[in-house]
Amino acid sequence: MSRVGKEPITIPQGVKVTVEDRVFVAEGPKGKVSQFLLEGIPVEIEDGIVTVTRDDDSGDLRSKHGLMRALLANAVQGVSEGFSKQLEIHGVGYRASLKGSEIHLALGYSHPVVFKVPDGIEVQVDEKAGKIKVSGADRQLVGQVAANIRRLRKPEPYKGKGIRYSDEVVRRKVGKAGAVAK
């Protein structure tokens, strides 16, 4: 039995969970997240606890049992607590501002970069500190939006300029040393 897959998921107060037509839906104070269920992995909801089992011990189902439980646990945690990612902007003249549902970024290009924030994602921008906080109920969507923002100007290894995660360590390279006299 999968060590991750056999763990039960407890449903916190204020969260409503349903399963209909192979779709797991969790609703809570932070929003609504739905997850498609795989064939051969039944989900049971009893007394505020969600259990994920599998029909047989075939290799395909064994490999997906823990994954399915983790995805459902992320959905439950997302609608109750939410997920967030912190980004930092480093570089002279690099900055970000929030205008409606768009982030306007100055990243050293000859033009401003406009990033449209998708539905279900909340973004907070601290213009003075150069920080962007991406938060939402869907863990996969939060991570993807943060990665897309970072991709606009990845941190470079010589001066460290660019957009990085707050816990990311950028390994710096030594610049050109110049010609050695003979």
C-alpha positions as CSV (number, residue, x, y, z in Angstrom):
1,M,0.0,0.0,0.0
2,S,1.3,3.5,-0.8
3,R,2.5,5.3,2.3
4,V,1.2,8.6,1.0
5,G,-2.0,7.1,-0.5
6,K,-3.2,5.4,2.6
7,E,-3.2,8.6,4.7
8,P,-6.7,9.9,5.3
9,I,-7.5,13.5,4.5
10,T,-9.4,15.3,7.3
11,I,-11.8,18.0,6.1
12,P,-11.5,21.2,8.1
13,Q,-14.5,23.3,9.3
14,G,-16.1,25.4,6.6
15,V,-15.0,23.2,3.8
16,K,-17.5,21.2,1.7
17,V,-16.4,18.3,-0.4
18,T,-18.4,16.4,-3.0
19,V,-17.7,13.7,-5.6
20,E,-19.8,13.6,-8.8
21,D,-19.1,12.0,-12.2
22,R,-15.4,11.3,-11.4
23,V,-14.8,14.9,-10.3
24,F,-13.8,15.8,-6.8
25,V,-15.0,19.3,-5.8
26,A,-13.8,21.2,-2.7
27,E,-15.4,24.5,-1.7
28,G,-14.3,26.7,1.2
29,P,-13.6,30.3,2.3
30,K,-10.7,30.7,-0.2
31,G,-12.6,29.5,-3.3
32,K,-13.5,26.4,-5.2
33,V,-11.1,23.7,-6.6
34,S,-12.1,20.7,-8.7
35,Q,-9.9,17.7,-9.5
36,F,-10.6,15.0,-12.0
37,L,-10.4,11.5,-10.5
38,L,-8.5,8.7,-12.2
39,E,-10.2,5.4,-13.1
40,G,-9.6,2.6,-10.7
41,I,-8.9,4.9,-7.7
42,P,-12.2,5.3,-5.8
43,V,-12.7,8.1,-3.2
44,E,-14.9,7.8,-0.2
45,I,-16.1,10.6,2.1
46,E,-17.3,9.6,5.6
47,D,-17.5,11.6,8.8
48,G,-15.3,14.5,7.6
49,I,-12.6,12.1,6.4
50,V,-11.7,11.4,2.8
51,T,-10.0,8.1,2.0
52,V,-8.4,7.2,-1.3
53,T,-8.1,3.5,-2.2
54,R,-7.3,1.5,-5.4
55,D,-9.1,-1.4,-7.0
56,D,-6.1,-3.7,-7.5
57,D,-2.3,-3.8,-7.2
58,S,-1.4,-3.3,-10.8
59,G,1.7,-1.1,-11.4
60,D,-0.2,1.7,-13.1
61,L,-2.6,2.1,-10.2
62,R,0.1,1.7,-7.5
63,S,2.1,4.5,-9.2
64,K,-0.9,6.9,-9.2
65,H,-2.4,6.1,-5.8
66,G,-0.2,8.5,-3.8
67,L,-0.4,11.2,-6.5
68,M,-4.2,11.2,-6.4
69,R,-4.3,11.5,-2.6
70,A,-1.8,14.4,-2.7
71,L,-3.8,16.2,-5.4
72,L,-7.0,15.9,-3.3
73,A,-5.2,17.0,-0.1
74,N,-3.9,20.1,-2.0
75,A,-7.4,20.9,-3.1
76,V,-8.8,20.7,0.5
77,Q,-5.9,22.7,1.9
78,G,-6.1,25.3,-0.9
79,V,-9.8,26.1,-0.2
80,S,-9.3,26.3,3.5
81,E,-5.8,28.0,3.9
82,G,-4.7,28.9,0.3
83,F,-1.2,28.8,-1.2
84,S,1.2,31.6,-2.0
85,K,4.5,32.2,-3.7
86,Q,6.8,35.2,-3.1
87,L,8.9,36.7,-5.9
88,E,11.6,39.4,-5.7
89,I,12.7,41.8,-8.3
90,H,16.4,42.7,-8.3
91,G,18.1,45.3,-10.6
92,V,18.5,49.0,-11.1
93,G,15.3,50.4,-12.6
94,Y,13.5,47.1,-12.4
95,R,10.0,47.6,-10.8
96,A,6.4,46.3,-10.9
97,S,3.1,48.0,-10.3
98,L,-0.4,46.5,-10.2
99,K,-3.1,48.2,-12.3
100,G,-6.5,46.4,-12.1
101,S,-5.9,42.8,-13.1
102,E,-2.6,43.5,-14.8
103,I,1.0,43.7,-13.6
104,H,3.1,46.4,-15.3
105,L,6.8,45.5,-15.2
106,A,9.8,47.5,-16.1
107,L,12.5,44.9,-16.6
108,G,15.3,46.6,-18.6
109,Y,13.6,46.1,-22.0
110,S,12.9,48.9,-24.4
111,H,9.2,48.4,-23.6
112,P,7.1,47.8,-20.5
113,V,6.0,44.2,-20.0
114,V,2.3,43.7,-19.1
115,F,1.3,40.4,-17.4
116,K,-2.5,39.6,-17.2
117,V,-3.4,37.9,-13.9
118,P,-5.7,34.9,-14.5
119,D,-9.0,34.3,-12.6
120,G,-8.7,32.7,-9.3
121,I,-5.3,34.3,-8.5
122,E,-4.7,37.2,-6.3
123,V,-1.5,39.3,-6.7
124,Q,-0.1,41.8,-4.3
125,V,2.8,44.1,-5.3
126,D,5.1,46.0,-2.9
127,E,6.5,48.6,-5.2
128,K,9.1,50.0,-2.8
129,A,10.6,46.6,-1.8
130,G,10.2,45.1,-5.2
131,K,8.2,42.1,-4.1
132,I,5.3,40.3,-5.7
133,K,3.1,37.8,-3.8
134,V,1.0,35.4,-5.9
135,S,-1.8,33.6,-3.9
136,G,-4.8,31.5,-4.6
137,A,-6.7,28.3,-3.8
138,D,-5.3,26.1,-6.6
139,R,-1.7,25.1,-5.9
140,Q,-0.9,24.2,-9.5
141,L,-2.2,27.5,-10.8
142,V,-0.3,29.5,-8.2
143,G,2.9,27.8,-9.1
144,Q,2.4,28.2,-12.8
145,V,1.6,31.9,-12.6
146,A,4.7,32.5,-10.4
147,A,6.8,30.6,-12.9
148,N,5.4,32.6,-15.8
149,I,6.2,35.9,-14.1
150,R,9.7,34.7,-13.3
151,R,10.2,33.6,-16.9
152,L,9.7,37.3,-18.0
153,R,13.3,38.0,-16.8
154,K,15.1,35.1,-15.2
155,P,17.9,36.0,-12.8
156,E,21.3,36.2,-14.5
157,P,24.4,34.9,-12.9
158,Y,26.8,37.9,-13.2
159,K,24.9,40.7,-11.4
160,G,21.9,38.7,-10.1
161,K,19.4,41.0,-11.9
162,G,16.0,39.6,-12.7
163,I,12.9,38.1,-11.0
164,R,13.5,35.3,-8.5
165,Y,11.6,33.4,-5.9
166,S,12.2,34.8,-2.4
167,D,13.9,31.5,-1.2
168,E,15.9,31.0,-4.5
169,V,19.7,31.2,-4.3
170,V,21.3,32.6,-7.5
171,R,24.8,31.2,-7.9
172,R,27.0,34.1,-9.0
173,K,29.8,33.8,-11.5
174,V,33.0,35.7,-11.6
175,G,33.2,38.3,-14.4
176,K,35.9,38.6,-16.9
177,A,39.3,38.9,-15.2
178,G,41.1,40.6,-18.0
179,A,44.3,39.7,-19.9
180,V,47.1,38.2,-17.9
181,A,50.5,39.9,-18.5
182,K,53.3,37.7,-19.7
